[in-house]
Amino acid sequence: MAAPAIAAIAWLSGCGGTPRTPDHPQSSAPVPSAHGAKGKPGADPDLDRPPPRKLLAIDWSTTSLATEADALAVWEKIAPTGTDWEEKLAEVPASAVRPLAVAMLRAGRFQCVAPPAPSAASAASAASDCAQPVIEVPDPDPSAKLDEPCLRRLLALWSLAQLEPEDLPAVQDALRAIVALPPPESQLVDAALRTVPERDTARLLSLIVIAARAGQRDLVGGAVARLSEAELIEAATKHHVEGALEVLSSQGHRGAYLAAVVDEDLAGPARIRALSDLVGDADRTSGTLDPDLVAALAKAAASKDCAVAAAAAHALEVHGDHRFVPVRPRLRATAAAAGAARATSEATMMRALCVLASYEPLQRPGEGSPLATFVSGAAGKGLERVLIEYDALSDTDPDGDGDPHTRHSVDIIPRTELSLPEVEDLARAMKRCTGTTCRSVDREFRFSFRPSGGQLWLSKLEVVERPPCP
């Protein structure tokens, strides 16, 4: 073979075949490197973020917190607002946290929502019996400064979380002020109660008593479980804390339950539960009431709380003691009686009717209502009952009273058929009476009395349906 041909074959073999264009065109852009310009790994914007900007320009190494005044001055430098308080407090070093917390708690002023003044509350109640809007504790305004209570409330929550047991003596007065805050505040009160260590039950009891008086019933009910048995008895009998009574038992703490039955400073429902439990214990054992229970029930039957009086009277009546059944008081009355004498007699009648409204639902089926004793038994007489119904959609005036939304009906109810109308609502209304008129959200009940035969009698009962709440 000629030399030129051999050279051509060798050249083709070295090239590996016919040249082809690449499957993927080469980009003119540079290939990203695994290293930055300075040889460091490339920055991931999600994982390699720059450090956050510091909000506090405080040299903590030279800042004194030796006194409460020092700590309050530092709070002024921190200058928290409703927007940045959490971020700023996150920058506080651990060594400064507790002095700042103690100073903030001692400085107080944490009541974000003030309850209405008694006069304003009374005026609102008189103007409307409809349920008032639920008041909630608001968040602070974003521009709120250190002196604004709604922001200080959040700073107090932060402060409580920083305390150690040895700090409690220094903030004892502050804790007392916090647990004295009434609803709707609850979070701050709960945090204050939880700050007390398990072993420090004496301190906890003192705070529970204050919170109970402030109306923090639910929070107190949860906190009392941490008290000792002796402290529970003290809370129930001496400080009238109903939540403590619920933890105790009628069998194991009979003395505390007997005391509760006659405790006028204890909430009515708690007293009724106590007497019901004691009576139930007696029924399950001997079937008779021991003398100490009879004495307690007799005293409770004269309670200013009509529901308690009714429950005690009914328990005694079921066990054969009929002295306290709510019947008409025997009052001397004349047609000429007026003024204070008439008002006193009517008040006595209203009190008996108040007890009857809670007593009647407790009666056994088929048992006649004591209401018959309030109405004259003269021939042809009964109770005049007037019903004024309200119909918001009515556009006619069938009874001619000038109001198309009301309809009157009048009936004379014989004594043998008497019972209190709308008795459960009447019992609620009896808690709010002015003279002989009592009001619930749904109805107004008006009682009229007249003298006859030298006695005062119930002659008319008007039941007026009220317009619905907006």
PLY file of the C-alpha trace (Angstrom):
ply
format ascii 1.0
element vertex 470
property float x
property float y
property float z
element edge 469
property int vertex1
property int vertex2
end_header
0.00 0.00 0.00
1.21 3.36 -0.84
2.48 5.50 2.00
-0.09 8.32 1.54
-2.99 5.89 1.86
-1.61 4.38 5.06
-1.27 7.83 6.57
-4.90 8.68 5.74
-6.19 5.50 7.41
-4.20 6.22 10.56
-5.60 9.73 10.71
-9.22 8.54 10.44
-8.70 5.91 13.16
-7.38 8.49 15.55
-10.40 10.71 15.01
-12.81 7.89 16.05
-15.25 8.37 13.22
-17.06 11.16 11.52
-17.24 14.38 13.68
-20.75 15.32 15.04
-22.18 18.42 16.61
-22.87 18.27 20.43
-26.37 17.10 21.63
-26.65 20.25 23.90
-25.34 23.55 22.68
-22.73 25.19 24.85
-23.98 28.26 26.75
-22.03 31.39 26.58
-22.80 32.17 30.32
-20.17 31.10 32.87
-20.84 27.92 34.81
-21.77 28.67 38.49
-18.98 27.74 40.80
-19.43 25.94 44.10
-17.41 28.76 45.65
-18.02 32.46 45.79
-15.70 35.05 44.48
-13.54 34.71 47.57
-13.62 30.94 47.67
-16.46 30.62 50.26
-19.57 28.46 49.76
-22.42 30.27 47.97
-24.99 32.02 50.27
-28.45 30.45 50.62
-30.92 33.31 51.23
-33.11 31.06 53.38
-30.39 29.49 55.52
-27.65 32.09 55.61
-29.47 35.24 56.68
-27.70 38.23 58.12
-27.96 38.66 61.91
-31.00 40.67 63.04
-30.58 44.32 63.70
-30.15 45.11 67.39
-32.94 47.24 68.85
-31.28 48.10 72.16
-28.27 50.38 72.37
-27.47 49.51 75.97
-24.01 48.65 77.26
-25.06 46.00 79.75
-21.52 45.64 81.11
-21.69 49.15 82.55
-25.43 49.23 83.37
-26.28 49.12 87.06
-29.32 47.17 88.32
-28.45 47.39 91.99
-31.65 49.18 93.01
-35.26 49.28 91.91
-34.72 52.84 90.67
-31.85 51.59 88.51
-34.05 48.88 87.00
-36.89 51.32 86.27
-34.40 53.62 84.56
-33.33 50.72 82.36
-36.96 50.07 81.46
-37.08 53.66 80.23
-34.05 52.98 78.06
-35.60 49.79 76.70
-38.68 51.85 75.83
-40.88 48.94 74.72
-43.85 49.61 72.46
-46.84 47.58 71.41
-44.95 46.55 68.29
-41.43 45.71 69.45
-41.60 44.76 73.15
-40.97 41.06 72.55
-37.98 41.63 70.29
-36.46 44.12 72.70
-36.87 41.87 75.73
-35.28 39.01 73.79
-32.07 41.08 73.77
-31.96 41.45 77.56
-29.11 39.35 78.99
-29.96 36.67 81.53
-28.22 38.57 84.32
-30.61 41.52 83.92
-33.88 39.63 83.52
-34.86 39.11 87.17
-34.06 42.64 88.44
-36.09 44.07 85.58
-38.98 41.65 86.24
-39.14 42.45 89.95
-39.05 46.20 89.31
-41.82 45.99 86.71
-44.10 43.96 88.97
-43.57 46.28 91.91
-44.34 49.30 89.72
-47.85 47.96 88.96
-50.55 49.63 86.84
-51.56 46.53 84.86
-55.35 46.90 84.70
-55.99 47.08 80.97
-59.80 47.09 81.22
-61.40 48.91 84.12
-64.81 47.66 85.35
-67.64 50.19 85.17
-68.16 52.34 88.22
-70.98 51.07 90.51
-73.19 54.01 89.62
-72.67 53.45 85.89
-73.35 49.73 86.23
-76.56 50.42 88.14
-77.69 52.90 85.52
-77.01 50.41 82.72
-78.89 47.69 84.59
-81.85 49.96 85.12
-81.89 51.00 81.47
-81.77 47.46 80.08
-81.83 43.91 81.40
-80.51 42.55 78.14
-77.19 40.78 78.21
-74.32 43.21 77.88
-71.54 42.61 75.32
-68.72 40.39 76.54
-65.74 42.52 77.46
-62.38 41.15 76.39
-58.90 42.30 77.31
-57.52 43.99 74.18
-54.00 43.87 72.82
-52.03 47.08 73.25
-52.06 49.62 70.47
-48.95 49.26 68.26
-47.87 52.73 69.33
-48.40 52.03 73.05
-45.59 53.25 75.30
-44.26 52.02 78.63
-46.84 53.91 80.70
-49.90 52.38 78.99
-51.65 49.65 81.08
-52.42 47.25 78.21
-48.72 47.10 77.29
-47.68 46.96 80.95
-49.99 43.96 81.34
-47.94 42.04 78.76
-44.73 43.16 80.42
-46.12 41.83 83.70
-46.81 38.44 82.10
-43.21 38.37 80.89
-41.99 39.40 84.32
-43.94 36.71 86.16
-42.36 34.07 83.94
-38.87 35.23 84.96
-39.29 34.94 88.74
-37.55 32.46 90.98
-38.98 31.36 94.38
-36.56 33.64 96.23
-38.05 36.65 94.41
-41.57 36.14 95.82
-41.15 38.06 99.09
-40.08 41.14 97.13
-43.16 40.98 94.86
-45.74 39.79 97.40
-47.66 43.07 97.36
-47.53 43.10 93.57
-49.00 39.59 93.41
-51.79 40.65 95.75
-52.62 43.59 93.51
-52.65 41.40 90.42
-54.95 38.69 91.80
-57.33 41.44 92.97
-58.01 42.36 89.33
-61.62 41.50 88.45
-62.81 39.79 85.26
-62.45 40.06 82.32
-58.78 39.82 83.32
-57.89 36.17 83.82
-54.57 35.40 82.14
-52.57 37.69 84.39
-54.32 36.46 87.55
-53.76 32.83 86.57
-50.08 33.52 85.91
-49.70 35.14 89.34
-51.30 32.15 91.09
-49.10 29.72 89.17
-46.00 31.66 90.18
-46.32 30.36 93.74
-44.37 27.09 94.25
-46.24 23.95 95.25
-44.78 23.92 98.76
-45.70 27.55 99.51
-49.40 26.86 100.12
-49.79 29.50 102.82
-48.89 32.20 100.32
-51.14 30.58 97.72
-54.10 30.57 100.14
-53.74 34.29 100.81
-53.81 34.98 97.06
-56.75 32.64 96.47
-58.83 34.49 99.05
-58.17 37.81 97.30
-58.93 36.38 93.87
-62.18 34.83 95.11
-63.33 38.19 96.46
-62.51 39.75 93.07
-64.89 37.34 91.36
-62.29 35.02 89.81
-64.40 31.93 90.52
-63.08 29.66 87.76
-59.41 30.42 88.42
-59.86 29.89 92.16
-61.60 26.57 91.55
-58.51 25.29 89.79
-56.00 26.69 92.28
-57.56 25.32 95.47
-56.60 21.77 94.53
-53.02 22.66 95.51
-53.99 23.47 99.11
-53.67 21.10 102.05
-56.77 19.64 103.70
-56.53 22.06 106.64
-56.15 24.99 104.27
-59.14 23.86 102.24
-61.27 23.81 105.38
-60.01 27.26 106.33
-60.72 28.57 102.84
-64.27 27.22 102.90
-65.28 28.07 106.46
-63.32 31.24 107.20
-62.93 32.83 103.79
-66.13 31.59 102.08
-64.34 30.14 99.03
-66.88 27.88 97.38
-64.26 26.14 95.22
-62.60 24.81 98.38
-65.89 23.30 99.54
-66.20 21.43 96.24
-62.88 19.68 96.88
-64.00 18.56 100.35
-66.68 15.92 100.97
-69.80 15.91 103.09
-68.83 12.59 104.69
-65.25 13.44 105.50
-65.74 17.11 106.37
-69.21 17.28 107.87
-68.38 20.29 110.04
-67.32 22.37 107.04
-70.51 21.40 105.21
-72.73 22.28 108.17
-70.98 25.65 108.38
-71.57 26.19 104.66
-75.32 25.63 105.01
-75.65 28.67 107.31
-72.89 30.82 105.76
-74.57 33.93 104.37
-71.28 35.01 102.75
-71.05 31.83 100.68
-72.64 31.70 97.25
-76.19 30.34 97.28
-75.61 27.42 94.86
-72.71 26.17 97.02
-74.89 26.29 100.14
-77.67 24.38 98.40
-75.23 21.70 97.24
-73.90 21.39 100.79
-77.33 20.90 102.38
-78.41 18.53 99.62
-75.32 16.39 100.17
-75.85 16.30 103.94
-79.52 15.39 103.57
-78.58 12.73 101.02
-76.05 11.25 103.46
-78.75 11.08 106.14
-81.23 9.43 103.79
-78.71 6.77 102.79
-77.91 5.86 106.41
-80.53 6.37 109.11
-83.25 8.06 107.07
-83.55 10.78 109.71
-81.87 14.13 110.14
-79.47 14.53 113.05
-80.17 17.45 115.42
-77.17 19.47 114.19
-78.42 19.23 110.61
-81.98 20.13 111.64
-80.62 23.20 113.42
-78.58 24.22 110.37
-81.54 23.76 108.03
-83.85 25.74 110.33
-81.38 28.62 110.31
-80.95 28.40 106.54
-84.73 28.49 106.07
-84.55 32.13 107.20
-81.70 32.94 104.80
-81.80 36.17 102.84
-81.22 34.00 99.76
-84.69 32.80 98.76
-83.37 29.74 96.92
-81.39 28.60 99.97
-84.38 29.20 102.24
-86.63 27.21 99.92
-84.20 24.27 99.70
-83.84 24.13 103.49
-87.60 24.42 104.07
-88.31 21.67 101.58
-85.72 19.33 103.10
-87.30 19.81 106.52
-90.84 19.39 105.15
-89.93 16.09 103.44
-88.67 14.83 106.81
-91.84 15.81 108.65
-91.02 19.33 109.86
-93.60 21.67 108.31
-92.71 24.82 110.21
-90.90 26.53 107.35
-93.15 25.86 104.36
-93.60 29.28 102.66
-97.22 30.19 103.40
-98.85 33.59 103.67
-97.61 35.55 106.68
-100.38 36.44 109.12
-100.36 40.22 108.88
-102.93 42.51 110.41
-104.10 44.99 107.80
-106.86 47.56 107.38
-108.11 49.44 104.38
-106.85 52.65 105.95
-103.30 51.35 106.40
-100.86 53.29 104.25
-97.35 54.59 104.03
-94.59 52.78 105.91
-96.94 50.28 107.59
-98.40 49.15 104.26
-94.95 48.98 102.65
-93.61 46.82 105.49
-96.52 44.40 105.22
-96.15 44.15 101.46
-92.38 43.58 101.79
-93.09 40.68 104.16
-95.52 39.20 101.66
-93.03 39.62 98.81
-90.34 37.86 100.81
-92.63 34.85 101.37
-93.55 34.79 97.67
-89.86 34.94 96.78
-89.19 31.78 98.79
-92.29 30.16 97.30
-91.02 30.78 93.75
-87.97 28.62 94.52
-89.93 26.15 96.70
-92.71 25.25 94.28
-90.44 23.51 91.68
-89.13 21.26 94.51
-92.57 19.93 95.40
-93.62 16.40 94.67
-96.05 15.70 91.78
-99.66 16.31 92.75
-98.77 18.34 95.82
-100.80 21.55 96.06
-99.00 24.87 95.87
-98.83 26.99 99.05
-99.85 29.91 96.82
-103.46 29.16 97.77
-102.73 30.41 101.30
-101.89 33.87 99.90
-105.31 34.33 98.27
-108.53 35.10 100.11
-110.89 32.19 100.51
-114.01 34.36 100.49
-116.84 32.97 98.40
-116.41 33.59 94.69
-112.92 34.92 95.11
-109.71 33.77 93.54
-106.58 35.31 92.10
-106.94 37.77 89.24
-104.20 36.86 86.78
-103.46 39.28 83.96
-101.31 38.16 81.06
-99.89 40.76 78.68
-98.33 38.98 75.73
-95.93 40.67 73.34
-95.93 40.03 69.59
-93.29 41.97 67.69
-94.89 41.15 64.31
-98.47 42.11 65.12
-99.91 45.15 63.33
-103.42 45.02 64.80
-104.75 46.10 68.20
-107.42 43.56 69.20
-107.56 44.63 72.86
-107.73 48.35 72.09
-104.89 49.37 74.40
-103.24 51.48 71.71
-100.30 49.10 71.28
-100.52 46.64 68.35
-97.73 44.51 69.82
-99.50 43.61 73.08
-102.52 41.48 73.87
-104.21 41.43 77.29
-106.08 38.53 78.84
-107.62 38.37 82.32
-108.61 35.24 84.23
-109.82 34.55 87.75
-108.00 31.47 88.99
-109.76 29.52 91.79
-107.70 28.84 94.91
-107.84 25.10 94.29
-106.07 25.51 90.93
-103.44 28.03 91.92
-99.76 27.77 91.11
-97.20 30.39 90.24
-96.98 31.17 86.51
-93.62 30.92 84.72
-92.18 29.89 88.07
-88.54 29.47 87.06
-88.45 32.87 85.40
-90.32 34.31 88.38
-87.61 32.98 90.70
-85.02 34.83 88.63
-87.13 37.97 88.61
-87.57 37.86 92.40
-83.88 38.66 92.74
-84.56 42.07 91.21
-87.63 43.68 92.69
-88.62 47.27 93.20
-91.49 47.37 95.61
-94.03 44.87 94.34
-92.67 44.71 90.77
-89.99 42.18 89.80
-88.23 41.89 86.46
-86.35 39.24 84.54
-84.97 39.59 81.04
-88.14 38.10 79.57
-90.94 39.25 81.89
-92.14 41.73 84.44
-94.22 40.44 87.35
-96.49 42.86 89.23
-98.13 41.87 92.52
-101.15 43.63 94.02
-102.38 43.18 97.59
-105.57 44.21 99.37
-106.81 44.01 102.96
-109.75 41.81 103.77
-111.04 40.60 107.11
-108.19 42.36 108.89
-105.56 40.47 106.85
-103.48 41.30 103.78
-104.07 39.12 100.71
-102.65 38.72 97.23
-105.40 39.91 94.89
-103.80 40.28 91.43
-100.71 39.06 89.58
-99.78 40.61 86.25
-97.33 38.82 83.97
-96.00 41.17 81.31
-93.90 39.82 78.47
-91.09 42.20 77.66
-89.89 43.09 74.17
-87.03 40.87 73.03
-83.49 42.13 73.42
-81.97 43.65 70.28
0 1
1 2
2 3
3 4
4 5
5 6
6 7
7 8
8 9
9 10
10 11
11 12
12 13
13 14
14 15
15 16
16 17
17 18
18 19
19 20
20 21
21 22
22 23
23 24
24 25
25 26
26 27
27 28
28 29
29 30
30 31
31 32
32 33
33 34
34 35
35 36
36 37
37 38
38 39
39 40
40 41
41 42
42 43
43 44
44 45
45 46
46 47
47 48
48 49
49 50
50 51
51 52
52 53
53 54
54 55
55 56
56 57
57 58
58 59
59 60
60 61
61 62
62 63
63 64
64 65
65 66
66 67
67 68
68 69
69 70
70 71
71 72
72 73
73 74
74 75
75 76
76 77
77 78
78 79
79 80
80 81
81 82
82 83
83 84
84 85
85 86
86 87
87 88
88 89
89 90
90 91
91 92
92 93
93 94
94 95
95 96
96 97
97 98
98 99
99 100
100 101
101 102
102 103
103 104
104 105
105 106
106 107
107 108
108 109
109 110
110 111
111 112
112 113
113 114
114 115
115 116
116 117
117 118
118 119
119 120
120 121
121 122
122 123
123 124
124 125
125 126
126 127
127 128
128 129
129 130
130 131
131 132
132 133
133 134
134 135
135 136
136 137
137 138
138 139
139 140
140 141
141 142
142 143
143 144
144 145
145 146
146 147
147 148
148 149
149 150
150 151
151 152
152 153
153 154
154 155
155 156
156 157
157 158
158 159
159 160
160 161
161 162
162 163
163 164
164 165
165 166
166 167
167 168
168 169
169 170
170 171
171 172
172 173
173 174
174 175
175 176
176 177
177 178
178 179
179 180
180 181
181 182
182 183
183 184
184 185
185 186
186 187
187 188
188 189
189 190
190 191
191 192
192 193
193 194
194 195
195 196
196 197
197 198
198 199
199 200
200 201
201 202
202 203
203 204
204 205
205 206
206 207
207 208
208 209
209 210
210 211
211 212
212 213
213 214
214 215
215 216
216 217
217 218
218 219
219 220
220 221
221 222
222 223
223 224
224 225
225 226
226 227
227 228
228 229
229 230
230 231
231 232
232 233
233 234
234 235
235 236
236 237
237 238
238 239
239 240
240 241
241 242
242 243
243 244
244 245
245 246
246 247
247 248
248 249
249 250
250 251
251 252
252 253
253 254
254 255
255 256
256 257
257 258
258 259
259 260
260 261
261 262
262 263
263 264
264 265
265 266
266 267
267 268
268 269
269 270
270 271
271 272
272 273
273 274
274 275
275 276
276 277
277 278
278 279
279 280
280 281
281 282
282 283
283 284
284 285
285 286
286 287
287 288
288 289
289 290
290 291
291 292
292 293
293 294
294 295
295 296
296 297
297 298
298 299
299 300
300 301
301 302
302 303
303 304
304 305
305 306
306 307
307 308
308 309
309 310
310 311
311 312
312 313
313 314
314 315
315 316
316 317
317 318
318 319
319 320
320 321
321 322
322 323
323 324
324 325
325 326
326 327
327 328
328 329
329 330
330 331
331 332
332 333
333 334
334 335
335 336
336 337
337 338
338 339
339 340
340 341
341 342
342 343
343 344
344 345
345 346
346 347
347 348
348 349
349 350
350 351
351 352
352 353
353 354
354 355
355 356
356 357
357 358
358 359
359 360
360 361
361 362
362 363
363 364
364 365
365 366
366 367
367 368
368 369
369 370
370 371
371 372
372 373
373 374
374 375
375 376
376 377
377 378
378 379
379 380
380 381
381 382
382 383
383 384
384 385
385 386
386 387
387 388
388 389
389 390
390 391
391 392
392 393
393 394
394 395
395 396
396 397
397 398
398 399
399 400
400 401
401 402
402 403
403 404
404 405
405 406
406 407
407 408
408 409
409 410
410 411
411 412
412 413
413 414
414 415
415 416
416 417
417 418
418 419
419 420
420 421
421 422
422 423
423 424
424 425
425 426
426 427
427 428
428 429
429 430
430 431
431 432
432 433
433 434
434 435
435 436
436 437
437 438
438 439
439 440
440 441
441 442
442 443
443 444
444 445
445 446
446 447
447 448
448 449
449 450
450 451
451 452
452 453
453 454
454 455
455 456
456 457
457 458
458 459
459 460
460 461
461 462
462 463
463 464
464 465
465 466
466 467
467 468
468 469
